[in-house]
Structures are given as C-alpha cells and as structure tokens.
Amino acid sequence: MRKPEPVIYRRICEALKVTPEECVFLDDLGPNLKPAKEMGFTTIKVTSPSQAVADLKGILKDIFDFPPGTRECLPSS
C-alpha cells in the first residue's frame, strides 16, 4: 500500500484521528494529490520549498491572524 492508493489517505486520517477536511496534503506529483483532494483534503502541489511554504501560510492564515492576546479565547481541543 502506498500513494496514490486511497486507502493510505484513509489510514493517515484514522491514525491522526482527524477528518480529511482537517488535513493539508503536500506532494510534488499530481497523481498523488488527486485521491487526497477527492477525499476532502486541502492539497498543495509542491514546485519549490518556498512556494509550498507560501501556499501553506495562505491556507493557515486564519489560524495565525488573531489579534494579540486573543488566542487564549480559542476553544481548547
């Protein structure tokens, strides 16, 4: 079992106890991204490290854009 077999993506979610919608999957090969995207993962096609980091920052922007002192108000997991 390996990418791009869909079962690997399900097992990742099971192991991490998350839903696909809570995941970001990065890969440099489109065929590996397709099944993850179809399952609900957010995907990033990596063309360079700097591009991948920039894309990931864009996706996670909402997590990091809290005004100072307000992160403590977030619900705890």
PyMOL commands that place a pseudoatom at each C-alpha (Angstrom):
pseudoatom trace, name=CA, resn=MET, resi=1, chain=A, elem=C, hetatm=0, pos=[0.000, 0.000, 0.000]
pseudoatom trace, name=CA, resn=ARG, resi=2, chain=A, elem=C, hetatm=0, pos=[1.328, 3.420, -0.979]
pseudoatom trace, name=CA, resn=LYS, resi=3, chain=A, elem=C, hetatm=0, pos=[0.407, 6.695, -2.608]
pseudoatom trace, name=CA, resn=PRO, resi=4, chain=A, elem=C, hetatm=0, pos=[-1.774, 7.228, -4.628]
pseudoatom trace, name=CA, resn=GLU, resi=5, chain=A, elem=C, hetatm=0, pos=[-3.900, 4.327, -3.323]
pseudoatom trace, name=CA, resn=PRO, resi=6, chain=A, elem=C, hetatm=0, pos=[-6.882, 5.913, -1.492]
pseudoatom trace, name=CA, resn=VAL, resi=7, chain=A, elem=C, hetatm=0, pos=[-6.566, 3.538, 1.464]
pseudoatom trace, name=CA, resn=ILE, resi=8, chain=A, elem=C, hetatm=0, pos=[-3.307, 5.221, 2.536]
pseudoatom trace, name=CA, resn=TYR, resi=9, chain=A, elem=C, hetatm=0, pos=[-5.072, 8.565, 2.928]
pseudoatom trace, name=CA, resn=ARG, resi=10, chain=A, elem=C, hetatm=0, pos=[-7.857, 6.977, 4.999]
pseudoatom trace, name=CA, resn=ARG, resi=11, chain=A, elem=C, hetatm=0, pos=[-5.286, 5.315, 7.234]
pseudoatom trace, name=CA, resn=ILE, resi=12, chain=A, elem=C, hetatm=0, pos=[-3.496, 8.623, 7.749]
pseudoatom trace, name=CA, resn=CYS, resi=13, chain=A, elem=C, hetatm=0, pos=[-6.750, 10.175, 8.953]
pseudoatom trace, name=CA, resn=GLU, resi=14, chain=A, elem=C, hetatm=0, pos=[-7.505, 7.215, 11.214]
pseudoatom trace, name=CA, resn=ALA, resi=15, chain=A, elem=C, hetatm=0, pos=[-4.015, 7.273, 12.733]
pseudoatom trace, name=CA, resn=LEU, resi=16, chain=A, elem=C, hetatm=0, pos=[-4.195, 11.020, 13.393]
pseudoatom trace, name=CA, resn=LYS, resi=17, chain=A, elem=C, hetatm=0, pos=[-7.874, 10.908, 14.439]
pseudoatom trace, name=CA, resn=VAL, resi=18, chain=A, elem=C, hetatm=0, pos=[-8.805, 13.688, 12.020]
pseudoatom trace, name=CA, resn=THR, resi=19, chain=A, elem=C, hetatm=0, pos=[-11.140, 14.109, 9.069]
pseudoatom trace, name=CA, resn=PRO, resi=20, chain=A, elem=C, hetatm=0, pos=[-9.787, 14.755, 5.570]
pseudoatom trace, name=CA, resn=GLU, resi=21, chain=A, elem=C, hetatm=0, pos=[-11.229, 18.279, 5.786]
pseudoatom trace, name=CA, resn=GLU, resi=22, chain=A, elem=C, hetatm=0, pos=[-8.852, 18.958, 8.690]
pseudoatom trace, name=CA, resn=CYS, resi=23, chain=A, elem=C, hetatm=0, pos=[-5.776, 17.984, 6.659]
pseudoatom trace, name=CA, resn=VAL, resi=24, chain=A, elem=C, hetatm=0, pos=[-3.422, 19.645, 4.220]
pseudoatom trace, name=CA, resn=PHE, resi=25, chain=A, elem=C, hetatm=0, pos=[-1.554, 17.246, 1.944]
pseudoatom trace, name=CA, resn=LEU, resi=26, chain=A, elem=C, hetatm=0, pos=[1.560, 18.382, 0.074]
pseudoatom trace, name=CA, resn=ASP, resi=27, chain=A, elem=C, hetatm=0, pos=[3.178, 16.478, -2.785]
pseudoatom trace, name=CA, resn=ASP, resi=28, chain=A, elem=C, hetatm=0, pos=[5.096, 17.228, -5.943]
pseudoatom trace, name=CA, resn=LEU, resi=29, chain=A, elem=C, hetatm=0, pos=[3.127, 14.726, -8.048]
pseudoatom trace, name=CA, resn=GLY, resi=30, chain=A, elem=C, hetatm=0, pos=[-0.400, 15.428, -9.240]
pseudoatom trace, name=CA, resn=PRO, resi=31, chain=A, elem=C, hetatm=0, pos=[-1.430, 11.745, -9.253]
pseudoatom trace, name=CA, resn=ASN, resi=32, chain=A, elem=C, hetatm=0, pos=[-0.688, 11.602, -5.508]
pseudoatom trace, name=CA, resn=LEU, resi=33, chain=A, elem=C, hetatm=0, pos=[-2.753, 14.734, -4.850]
pseudoatom trace, name=CA, resn=LYS, resi=34, chain=A, elem=C, hetatm=0, pos=[-5.861, 13.667, -6.769]
pseudoatom trace, name=CA, resn=PRO, resi=35, chain=A, elem=C, hetatm=0, pos=[-7.202, 10.974, -4.380]
pseudoatom trace, name=CA, resn=ALA, resi=36, chain=A, elem=C, hetatm=0, pos=[-6.476, 13.160, -1.353]
pseudoatom trace, name=CA, resn=LYS, resi=37, chain=A, elem=C, hetatm=0, pos=[-8.382, 16.078, -2.892]
pseudoatom trace, name=CA, resn=GLU, resi=38, chain=A, elem=C, hetatm=0, pos=[-11.289, 13.790, -3.834]
pseudoatom trace, name=CA, resn=MET, resi=39, chain=A, elem=C, hetatm=0, pos=[-11.490, 12.667, -0.184]
pseudoatom trace, name=CA, resn=GLY, resi=40, chain=A, elem=C, hetatm=0, pos=[-11.654, 16.248, 1.084]
pseudoatom trace, name=CA, resn=PHE, resi=41, chain=A, elem=C, hetatm=0, pos=[-8.034, 17.059, 1.886]
pseudoatom trace, name=CA, resn=THR, resi=42, chain=A, elem=C, hetatm=0, pos=[-6.768, 20.521, 1.039]
pseudoatom trace, name=CA, resn=THR, resi=43, chain=A, elem=C, hetatm=0, pos=[-3.868, 19.866, -1.326]
pseudoatom trace, name=CA, resn=ILE, resi=44, chain=A, elem=C, hetatm=0, pos=[-0.764, 21.761, -2.362]
pseudoatom trace, name=CA, resn=LYS, resi=45, chain=A, elem=C, hetatm=0, pos=[1.266, 20.836, -5.441]
pseudoatom trace, name=CA, resn=VAL, resi=46, chain=A, elem=C, hetatm=0, pos=[4.856, 21.492, -4.466]
pseudoatom trace, name=CA, resn=THR, resi=47, chain=A, elem=C, hetatm=0, pos=[7.040, 23.062, -7.139]
pseudoatom trace, name=CA, resn=SER, resi=48, chain=A, elem=C, hetatm=0, pos=[9.608, 24.510, -4.732]
pseudoatom trace, name=CA, resn=PRO, resi=49, chain=A, elem=C, hetatm=0, pos=[10.072, 24.709, -0.970]
pseudoatom trace, name=CA, resn=SER, resi=50, chain=A, elem=C, hetatm=0, pos=[9.388, 28.459, -0.900]
pseudoatom trace, name=CA, resn=GLN, resi=51, chain=A, elem=C, hetatm=0, pos=[6.187, 28.053, -2.941]
pseudoatom trace, name=CA, resn=ALA, resi=52, chain=A, elem=C, hetatm=0, pos=[4.985, 25.243, -0.654]
pseudoatom trace, name=CA, resn=VAL, resi=53, chain=A, elem=C, hetatm=0, pos=[5.606, 27.333, 2.465]
pseudoatom trace, name=CA, resn=ALA, resi=54, chain=A, elem=C, hetatm=0, pos=[3.867, 30.358, 0.926]
pseudoatom trace, name=CA, resn=ASP, resi=55, chain=A, elem=C, hetatm=0, pos=[0.845, 28.268, -0.092]
pseudoatom trace, name=CA, resn=LEU, resi=56, chain=A, elem=C, hetatm=0, pos=[0.681, 26.632, 3.332]
pseudoatom trace, name=CA, resn=LYS, resi=57, chain=A, elem=C, hetatm=0, pos=[0.878, 30.019, 5.057]
pseudoatom trace, name=CA, resn=GLY, resi=58, chain=A, elem=C, hetatm=0, pos=[-2.012, 31.187, 2.872]
pseudoatom trace, name=CA, resn=ILE, resi=59, chain=A, elem=C, hetatm=0, pos=[-4.127, 28.200, 3.880]
pseudoatom trace, name=CA, resn=LEU, resi=60, chain=A, elem=C, hetatm=0, pos=[-3.268, 28.545, 7.563]
pseudoatom trace, name=CA, resn=LYS, resi=61, chain=A, elem=C, hetatm=0, pos=[-3.554, 32.345, 7.552]
pseudoatom trace, name=CA, resn=ASP, resi=62, chain=A, elem=C, hetatm=0, pos=[-6.738, 32.372, 9.626]
pseudoatom trace, name=CA, resn=ILE, resi=63, chain=A, elem=C, hetatm=0, pos=[-5.024, 30.387, 12.370]
pseudoatom trace, name=CA, resn=PHE, resi=64, chain=A, elem=C, hetatm=0, pos=[-2.219, 32.920, 12.706]
pseudoatom trace, name=CA, resn=ASP, resi=65, chain=A, elem=C, hetatm=0, pos=[-4.158, 36.162, 12.193]
pseudoatom trace, name=CA, resn=PHE, resi=66, chain=A, elem=C, hetatm=0, pos=[-5.632, 36.541, 15.667]
pseudoatom trace, name=CA, resn=PRO, resi=67, chain=A, elem=C, hetatm=0, pos=[-5.102, 39.917, 17.343]
pseudoatom trace, name=CA, resn=PRO, resi=68, chain=A, elem=C, hetatm=0, pos=[-2.537, 39.834, 20.162]
pseudoatom trace, name=CA, resn=GLY, resi=69, chain=A, elem=C, hetatm=0, pos=[-3.951, 38.447, 23.394]
pseudoatom trace, name=CA, resn=THR, resi=70, chain=A, elem=C, hetatm=0, pos=[-6.964, 36.751, 21.796]
pseudoatom trace, name=CA, resn=ARG, resi=71, chain=A, elem=C, hetatm=0, pos=[-5.546, 33.291, 21.115]
pseudoatom trace, name=CA, resn=GLU, resi=72, chain=A, elem=C, hetatm=0, pos=[-6.283, 32.429, 24.746]
pseudoatom trace, name=CA, resn=CYS, resi=73, chain=A, elem=C, hetatm=0, pos=[-10.003, 32.819, 23.921]
pseudoatom trace, name=CA, resn=LEU, resi=74, chain=A, elem=C, hetatm=0, pos=[-9.912, 29.986, 21.395]
pseudoatom trace, name=CA, resn=PRO, resi=75, chain=A, elem=C, hetatm=0, pos=[-11.755, 26.833, 22.474]
pseudoatom trace, name=CA, resn=SER, resi=76, chain=A, elem=C, hetatm=0, pos=[-9.383, 24.203, 23.808]
pseudoatom trace, name=CA, resn=SER, resi=77, chain=A, elem=C, hetatm=0, pos=[-9.211, 20.876, 21.990]
for i in range(1, 77): cmd.bond("trace and resi %d" % i, "trace and resi %d" % (i + 1))
show_as sticks, trace
zoom trace
